[in-house]
């Protein structure tokens, strides 16, 4: 039988990148006490008021079809949110989607044709390659250097531009590294995009999880407004990843053109979740502040714990919910280290290779478990690294 070419383009870009996470879940299901530090799943619950609103709306009959752009209440809430950043935002700049991932998928379909190129900082979020490849376009990695704290450099971006380049995909705060671009860095990146007539798609899902300093976005620069599209959601800001409630904010012409694409894919989001989202965006909640304090404290906990190691080098994040660790001095890749850590110490972390070639010697640690378990996991990493380096004592053992 014949299949569409998209099935081949995405054949190696699905759950394979999460193999260690899947294996950790399998072990846990068998009763093994795994410390899971793989995915960015907040360890706090959504505010009770949001859950009550979602349930109220459902029982009130808000379970019927929506419309392609989004429920009026959540569209209005998004207009108010983004007008604080740019006064010209209207409902025609808004499209609602089930989560950031779906928004990215649709946006890429709307901007790219076969053999176009998207410039992406490497390391990059694991699903970016897939959402780009689905459109028939090609991802072009641009190295993010540890010595530059993984901040995308405009000069590196300019060198990667080709006649096929169409889009720059930014992510700030950045997953997996926690890098937060400054306004000056974004302005320099914007100059490259203007010079080569490139779109900017900016994934801002970690906007409210910055540890210090100000959030900056190309969306806020009037000179970049007509080429910038923001995607985001309530998944991280309101600890609600399972509700799948996101959006894209962009120029009116872009949104008008993308609306039929969105309608063909989805024809709207769930009204009862939209009501919850409107409340989340319209009222003050302390969820993000609590998580921000937790993640910054835990990042320092990991960095301090790994200071006892001769071979593990943590890179302190500037935001987000992860910390990356350079394991190259152990002589292992991030993949090999993560495999041994799960097999021999029952600690699951993500191998850096899941996020690109530039992270091949790193592992990513999620900061979404309590401090005590995170400290135990950090100690097990130190023990394994010492054993690998020949500094450990006693036979290899499995943590219990």
PyMOL commands that set and color helices and strands:
alter all, ss='L'
color gray80, all
select helices_A, chain A and resi 5-9+15-29+48-59+72-83+91-93+100-111+128-134+146-148+154-160+183-195+218-220+222-227+241-243+252-265+271-282+287-306+328-330+334-345+352-355+357-359+371-389
alter helices_A, ss='H'
color red, helices_A
select strands_A, chain A and resi 35-37+94-97+117-122+138-143+165-171+199-203+228-233+246-249+313-315+322-326+347-351+362-366
alter strands_A, ss='S'
color yellow, strands_A
deselect
rebuild
show_as cartoon
